[in-house]
Amino acid sequence: ASSCRSMSALHALSVRSFSLLKRHINNNNCLSLQLHRRMFAHNSSLLHNDNSDVLASMHYQRAPLGRLVGRYIAPAVDKGDLLDEHEFRKVHVHDARASYPQPTLEKRGFEMRTCPTALSTSEFRDPTTVNTRYYNEMEKLIREATGASRVIIYDHTLRGSDAEGLNVLGDATKAAAAVRRVHCDYSVESAPKRLRQLAGSGSYTGTRLNEDEVKAIEEGRYAFVNVWRSIDDQHEVEECPLALCDPASVNNDDFVPYRMVYDDRVGGNYALRYSREHLWFYYPRMNKEECLLFKTFDSREDVPRFVFHTAFDDPSAPVPPHPRRSIEIRAVAVLPKPQAPVFYDMKHSNNAARIRLWLKKKGLADSEVNRVVIKYGDLQSEDYAKVNPLKKVPALIDANGNALFESDVILTYLEDLFRGRGVVPHFDLGSSEERAFVRLLIRCHDLYIASPNCTQPGFSHTQGSMYLAPFETPFCPAWRAMDTPTRAAKIAEIHKQLSWLEANLKGPYLAGAAISLADFTWFPTAVFMEFMLPRVFGWPNVFHEHDAYPRLTAWFQHLLRDDDFVAVRQDIIEHFSSTWEGGQFAPIIEEVNRTRDQYQWTFH
């Protein structure tokens, strides 16, 4: 039995990720561990609406020590050496339709897509029609879902909940029974073996590869993908829907190798031991226009590879339920080799520093994102202009070789690309309102502080008022120079935005109990302000003295208990300490002192 519907697995990651956190986070960095624990607990509400859960019985595998597990497939003679005993466990099965964000094949190992078929129920009984017409539909679907350069569909199975035999042994006109056993179709050994068999005996549908094709596929990345759909023109799926176990909730120790002995060969897949950590999902009342894609093997090891699944009795179904009629196709998707994104960073850039903070807290391997540190002179090169025509940092080359710029776009892309991976699966907060507030915090920063919102000469962001000179200097080209009235207005804007932030932050982080992208965004800019506003404009020691923005000060000091934030602050402070010694701020200080009776430069 096969089927799948995408579902977020934040719950699942909570328990397992704590052990990862302990391995990846410095023992001295207790704050980070605590905040991520709070974040996981907080984000559990993302998974589903509890009202749509069902409590169902799952057939797990018993696996006594010293016994081989599996079964003989008739007409093979059963020698009595394989054990196939199940234990029945009640589990909560969550409604995948209610999950946020919706799962994808790459991030969660399974995905739901709408894909109407031209075939009627009766036409699915004709193997020739399925092989010629339906396979073409499914090849297109898998290509769209995976980005595969090639899709090889090698067989299919019709199933009916009222059928009897689990196997029809290649008779594509018959329907097999729904499989009420938790399993995954392939193992780490049997999937490559099955691929090689396609160059030997092929499949019963006639699909065959040559040796060179198999070798080329093995040298790259490939995945076995199942696509499951109802073939009932009249009814939604009521009896024996498919449940899927979130791969992030399954430990390697839960896998049970399962032998399938045929008359002419021995195959293998995985059964599953019960664990209370397992998180189950299904897509209630699937209809014929919906397809579930899920992976039963992926040659890449750092992504979801094995999606355990089973048919089950849905207690919310009508009595009596309509029998299930379904088809599952099995395919090899030849996937592009992953290209690590390239992140262009600059030590003192606050907008690049938010990406750097995300990378530090995400805990990815260094090879996952290539970081290139550039200097100011590099921004003017023709090569860099191809990456970011605005000649600013940050910039990024994505996994497909496309150039991205604007820090919020880059951060959102990386958060999506690596969702479910690294030490922290994601930095989303729990409710729609909390996530909207995070977006508002970032939007206010980018619109009113960090962006000029115009690429023409003479336009500058608000933060530029702290360091752009009133005339051309070695640190400031003439086209970026800022006049006195503009500077005064922008300094007042900084106070206005800090005052709003002071009144609206939630604490201890900007958006509440857990760290978010808003903290990564605002902290480096706050370091700019910490350094420049007191020294250049005579402000109090912002973010250190509680009389000036006390709640923001508490937030800033809270983050400074985290080694990663300390390191980013040090990078920025070291740069501007050097340019201070070099005279970058002297023209601005002279301008401020000369015009104090005309403009307000100091707030608080």
GIMOLIN-V683018 format. One record per backbone hydrogen bond with DSSP energy under -0.5 kcal/mol. NH is the residue of the N-H (numbers start at 0). CO is the residue of the C=O. Records with the same first field share a line. If there is no record, write none. Layout:
# GIMOLIN-V683018
NH=CO, CO
This chain:
# GIMOLIN-V683018
12=8
13=9, 10
14=10
15=11
16=12
17=13, 14
18=14, 15
19=15
20=16
21=17
22=18
23=19
24=20
28=25
29=27
32=28
33=29
34=30
35=31
36=32
37=33
38=34
39=35
40=36
41=37
42=38
43=39, 40
44=41
45=42
46=43
49=47
51=48
52=49
53=92
55=53, 90
57=88
59=57, 86
60=271
61=84
66=63
67=80
69=82
70=258
72=260
73=71
75=72
78=76
82=67
86=59
88=57, 86
90=55
92=53
93=91, 279
95=93, 281
97=94
98=95
99=45
107=103
108=103, 104
109=103
110=292
112=290
114=112, 288
123=119, 120
124=121
125=122
126=124
129=125
130=126
131=127
132=128
133=128
134=129
136=132
137=133
138=134
139=135
140=136
141=137
142=138
143=139
144=140
145=141
146=142
148=333
149=333
151=331
152=150
153=151, 329
154=329
156=327
157=173
158=325
159=175
160=323
162=159
170=167
171=169
173=170
175=157
176=164
177=159
179=177
180=178
181=58
182=308
183=269
185=295
190=186
192=188
193=189
194=190
195=191
196=192
197=193, 194
198=195
199=196
201=196
202=206
204=153
205=202
208=197
213=209
214=210
215=211
216=212
217=213
218=214
219=215, 216
220=334
222=332
223=296
224=222, 330
225=293
226=328
227=291
228=326
229=286
230=324
231=324
232=230
236=285
237=235, 321
238=321
240=311
242=309
243=280
244=307
245=243, 278
246=107
248=245
249=246
250=248
253=250
254=251
255=270
257=268
258=68
259=266
260=70, 258
261=259, 264
266=259
268=257
269=183
270=255
271=181
272=253
277=274
279=91, 277
280=243
281=93
282=241
283=281
284=236
285=282
289=286
290=112
291=227
292=110, 290
293=225
294=108
295=223
296=223
298=221
302=299
303=105
306=294
307=305
308=182
309=242
310=178
311=240
313=311
314=312
316=313
325=158
326=228
327=156
328=226
329=154
330=224
331=151
332=222, 330
333=149, 331
334=220, 332
339=337
340=367
341=396
342=340, 369
343=341, 394
344=342, 371
348=345
352=348
353=349
354=350, 351
355=351
356=352
357=353
358=354
359=355
360=356
361=357
362=358
363=358
367=364
368=364, 365
369=340
370=368
371=342, 369
372=370
373=344, 371
377=374
378=374, 375
379=376
380=377
384=380
385=381, 382
386=382, 383
387=383
390=387
393=343
394=343
395=403
396=341
397=395, 401
400=397
403=395
405=393
409=405
410=406
411=407
412=408
413=409
414=410
415=411
416=412
417=413
418=415
419=424
420=417, 424
422=361
423=361
424=422
434=430
435=431
436=432
437=433
438=434
439=435
440=436
441=437
442=438
443=439
444=440
445=441
446=442
447=443
448=444
449=444
457=478
458=455
462=448
463=460
464=461
465=462
466=463
467=463
472=475
475=472
479=476
480=476, 477
481=468
486=482
487=483
488=484
489=485
490=486
491=487
492=488
493=489
494=490
495=491
496=492
497=493
498=494
499=495
500=496
501=497
502=498
503=499
504=500
505=509
506=508
508=511
511=508
518=515
519=515
520=516
521=517
522=518
523=519
524=520
525=521
526=522
527=523
528=524
529=525
530=526
531=527
532=528
533=528
534=530
535=531
536=531, 532
537=533
538=532
539=602
541=539
542=547
543=540
544=540
545=543
547=544
548=546
552=548
553=549
554=550
555=551
556=552
557=553
558=554
559=555
560=557
561=558
562=560
565=561
566=562
567=563
568=564
569=565
570=566
571=567
572=568
573=569
574=570
575=571
576=572
577=573
578=574
579=575
580=576
581=577
582=579
583=578
585=582
586=582
588=584
589=585
590=586
591=587
592=588
593=589
594=590
595=592
597=594
598=594
600=598
